[in-house]
Amino acid sequence: MEGNDWLWLILGLLVLAALAAALFLAARKRKAQQAEQAGTIRREATERSTVVQEQESKAAEVDANARAAQAEADAKAAEAERLAATAERQRIEAQQNRSEVDESFRTADEMDPNSTNSEQTDTETGQYTDDRYRGDNTR
């Protein structure tokens, strides 16, 4: 090999070494940038995670309140049904008692020769209509 050939060979090797070094440095820089981006993403995710945990906590609290309110509403509904059934039983009992009392008044009026109330029955309802004997009379 002649002197010029050696020079070109050394120059080619130096160019290849410089290219390899440039590629190596570029790859290392790219990895460093990716690691920095990953760190930034992790920090942002950590910050958002705290906010999300607070949201989840609030949602769980609201859900617990909703379940408690539903349980209370269910209890109130059951109490309302119980009271309605009691009221209906009492209404029926009062109606039966009213019929018995009205019948007693009719019997007494029919037996009393001085009574002028012998025909005080409502033909539609069958109830005794003379209010003089009712407990709600304010006269």
C-alpha positions as CSV (number, residue, x, y, z in Angstrom):
1,M,0.0,0.0,0.0
2,E,1.2,3.4,-0.8
3,G,1.2,6.4,1.6
4,N,-2.0,7.9,0.2
5,D,-3.8,4.6,0.6
6,W,-2.9,4.5,4.2
7,L,-4.0,8.0,4.7
8,W,-7.4,7.3,3.1
9,L,-7.8,4.2,5.2
10,I,-7.0,6.0,8.4
11,L,-9.2,8.9,7.4
12,G,-12.1,6.4,6.6
13,L,-11.6,4.7,10.0
14,L,-11.7,8.1,11.8
15,V,-14.9,9.0,9.9
16,L,-16.4,5.7,10.9
17,A,-15.3,6.1,14.5
18,A,-16.7,9.7,14.5
19,L,-20.0,8.4,13.1
20,A,-20.2,5.6,15.6
21,A,-19.4,8.1,18.5
22,A,-22.1,10.5,17.2
23,L,-24.6,7.6,17.0
24,F,-23.7,6.4,20.4
25,L,-24.0,10.0,21.9
26,A,-27.3,10.5,20.1
27,A,-28.7,7.3,21.4
28,R,-27.6,8.1,25.0
29,K,-29.1,11.6,24.7
30,R,-32.3,10.1,23.4
31,K,-32.4,7.7,26.3
32,A,-31.8,10.5,28.8
33,Q,-34.6,12.6,27.2
34,Q,-36.9,9.6,27.4
35,A,-36.0,9.0,31.0
36,E,-36.7,12.7,31.8
37,Q,-40.0,12.5,30.0
38,A,-40.9,9.4,31.9
39,G,-40.1,11.1,35.2
40,T,-42.3,14.1,34.2
41,I,-45.1,11.8,33.3
42,R,-44.7,9.9,36.7
43,R,-44.8,13.2,38.6
44,E,-47.9,14.4,36.8
45,A,-49.5,11.0,37.3
46,T,-48.7,11.1,41.1
47,E,-50.3,14.5,41.3
48,R,-53.4,13.4,39.4
49,S,-53.5,10.2,41.5
50,T,-53.9,12.3,44.7
51,V,-56.8,14.2,43.1
52,V,-58.4,10.9,41.9
53,Q,-58.1,9.4,45.4
54,E,-59.9,12.4,46.8
55,Q,-62.6,12.1,44.2
56,E,-62.9,8.4,44.9
57,S,-63.2,9.1,48.6
58,K,-65.9,11.7,48.0
59,A,-67.8,9.3,45.8
60,A,-67.6,6.6,48.4
61,E,-68.9,9.1,51.0
62,V,-71.8,10.2,48.8
63,D,-72.6,6.5,48.0
64,A,-72.7,5.8,51.8
65,N,-75.0,8.8,52.4
66,A,-77.2,7.6,49.5
67,R,-77.4,4.1,51.0
68,A,-78.2,5.5,54.4
69,A,-80.9,7.8,52.9
70,Q,-82.4,4.9,51.0
71,A,-82.5,2.7,54.1
72,E,-84.2,5.6,56.0
73,A,-86.7,6.0,53.2
74,D,-87.4,2.3,53.2
75,A,-87.9,2.4,56.9
76,K,-90.3,5.4,56.5
77,A,-92.2,3.7,53.7
78,A,-92.6,0.6,55.9
79,E,-93.8,2.7,58.8
80,A,-96.2,4.6,56.5
81,E,-97.6,1.2,55.3
82,R,-98.0,0.0,58.8
83,L,-99.7,3.3,59.8
84,A,-102.0,3.1,56.8
85,A,-103.0,-0.5,57.7
86,T,-103.6,0.5,61.3
87,A,-105.7,3.5,60.1
88,E,-107.7,1.3,57.8
89,R,-108.4,-1.3,60.6
90,Q,-109.4,1.6,63.0
91,R,-111.7,3.1,60.3
92,I,-113.4,-0.3,59.7
93,E,-113.8,-0.8,63.5
94,A,-115.2,2.7,63.9
95,Q,-117.6,2.1,61.0
96,Q,-118.8,-1.1,62.6
97,N,-119.1,0.6,66.0
98,R,-121.0,3.5,64.4
99,S,-123.4,1.1,62.8
100,E,-124.0,-0.6,66.1
101,V,-124.5,2.8,67.9
102,D,-126.9,4.0,65.1
103,E,-128.8,0.8,65.4
104,S,-129.1,1.3,69.2
105,F,-130.4,4.8,68.6
106,R,-132.9,3.5,66.1
107,T,-134.1,0.8,68.5
108,A,-134.4,3.3,71.3
109,D,-136.3,5.8,69.1
110,E,-138.6,3.0,67.9
111,M,-139.3,1.9,71.5
112,D,-139.8,5.5,72.8
113,P,-143.4,6.6,72.4
114,N,-142.4,10.2,72.7
115,S,-139.6,10.1,70.0
116,T,-140.0,12.0,66.8
117,N,-136.8,10.5,65.3
118,S,-138.1,7.1,64.2
119,E,-137.3,7.7,60.6
120,Q,-133.8,9.3,60.8
121,T,-132.0,6.9,58.5
122,D,-130.2,8.0,55.3
123,T,-131.5,5.8,52.5
124,E,-128.3,5.8,50.6
125,T,-125.7,5.2,53.3
126,G,-128.0,3.4,55.9
127,Q,-126.5,5.6,58.7
128,Y,-128.6,7.1,61.4
129,T,-128.9,10.8,60.6
130,D,-130.0,12.3,63.9
131,D,-126.8,14.1,65.1
132,R,-128.1,14.8,68.6
133,Y,-126.6,11.5,69.8
134,R,-123.2,11.8,68.1
135,G,-120.1,12.6,70.2
136,D,-119.1,15.4,67.8
137,N,-122.3,17.3,68.4
138,T,-121.4,20.9,69.6
139,R,-125.0,22.0,70.4
